[in-house]
Amino acid sequence: MEIAEHIDALRRQGDLLADAAERAGLDAAVPPCPPWLVKDLLRHTGYVHRWAARHITEGPETVLDGLPEEEILRGGAADPDLLAWFRAGHGALVETLSTADPGLRCATFMDAPSPLAFWARRQAHETAIHRADAESALGIRPGYPPDFAADGIDELIMGFGQRRKYRPSAEHEGGLDVRTTDTGHAWHVGAEDGRIQARREPGAPDSAARADGTVAGPASGLYLFLWNRCDAAQAGVTIAGDVGFLALWQSSVRVRWG
């Protein structure tokens, strides 16, 4: 996806998140993120939007430290003004990314074609997944454009999965193939030397990278499943073969603030 497409997705997903939060009410529970209420979700995501925008406007050489989650959830605006505060921060982030110099230099925390590409992509998916959280408060499971969902799976597997902080809790031979049945994307995930290793397109050339199991389904459902927002049946995902590495992945690669 291009930078402009990610910015458009960020705009759309943030609007949908805010609309769902307004309909659900600030005190509604967010089932995928206990014990959060909708107001906690808005404060968290609103803070992350402002934190991300600072990288574009300030151009730091290292990733900016963020507040601890407990402080974030005590901050933001007072409840009556919280939705307006969230919408203002979201709109400012969209505007900041839209008007940024494509050649800007600033810190990132995963590989990307450019810093602007990184922050546009990361915030598009940050917001899209939290949109699912907001809609869960209404008992709704959202759908996403297949190519956007496949891009989010790719960011999770090739980006977050490669970070040193996500080390497997145990050694496991073999691996897992992940396939989207509607877009034709595929990845192989394995473990080596206590780290997650991944590549696009399974079909390993050697037995050391073979897959024990396969997870396949429509991109939108697979996106939510791999981001731990629904179970396989809800996502329309099929799991075949040994699920040992899938369990290892799910216990090791759990993206959290900080």
Residue, then its C-alpha position, 0 to 999 in steps of 0.5 A: m500500500e502507498i502512503a496516501e492509502h494508509i493515511d486514507a485508511l487512518r482517517r476512515q478507521g478513526d472516524l469509525l472508531a469514534d462513531a462506535a464509541e459514541r454509540a456504545g457510550l463511554d462506560a461500555a466494556v471493551p471485551p477484547c481488552p479487559p478491564w478497559l471501558v470505551k473511555d479507556l480505549l479513547r484515552h489510549t488511542g488518543y494519546v498514541h495518535r498525539w505521540a505518533a504525530r510528535h515524531i513527524t513534527e519534532g523529528p527525534e533521532t530516537v523513539l520518544d518515550g511514552l507515558p505508562e499506560e496507567e498515566i495515559l488512562r488518567g489523562g486526556a480530557a474529562d469524560p464530557d469532552l473525551l470524544a471531541w478530544f479524541r477526534a481532534g487528536h485523530g484529525a491532527l495526526v491525519e493532517t500532520l501525515s498528509t502535509a509532511d515532507p516525504g523526505l522527513r527524517c525521524a525515528t521509527f521502530m520497525d523497518a519501512p521504506s521511509p519514516l513517513a511510510f512507517w508512521a502512516r502504516r503503523q497508525a492506520h493499523e493501530t487505529a483499525i484494530h482499536r476500531a474493532d475494540a470500539e465496535s466490540a462494545l456494540g457486539i459488532r465484528p468489523g470487516y476490512p478491505p481485503d488488501f488493507a487487512a493483508d497489509g496489517i497481517d504483513e506488518l504483524i508478521m514481518g514487522f512486530g514478529q521480528r522484534r527482539k522483544y517478542r522472543p518465543s517462550a520455548e524452542h519449537e521445531g517447524g513452523l506455521d504457514v499463514r495464507t489469505t484465501d481471498t488475496g493470495h498472500a502467504w507467509h511462513v513463520g518459524a523460530e530460530d535461536g530463540r527468535i521468531q523468523a518469518r518470510r513472505e510466501p511459504g514453500a520452504p527450500d529446506s526442511a529446517a523451515r518446514a511448516d507443521g501447521t497452516v492457518a488460512g482464511p479471508a484476510s479480514g478475519l485472519y487479520l482480527f484472529l492474528w491480532n487476538r480480536c476473535d477466535a478462529a471460528q468467528a474469523g472464518v479461519t481454518i487451522a490444519g496440522d500441528v497447532g503447537f507453533l501457533a500457540l507459541w506465536q500467540s503467547s510470544v507476539r502480543v503487541r502491547w503499549g510500551 
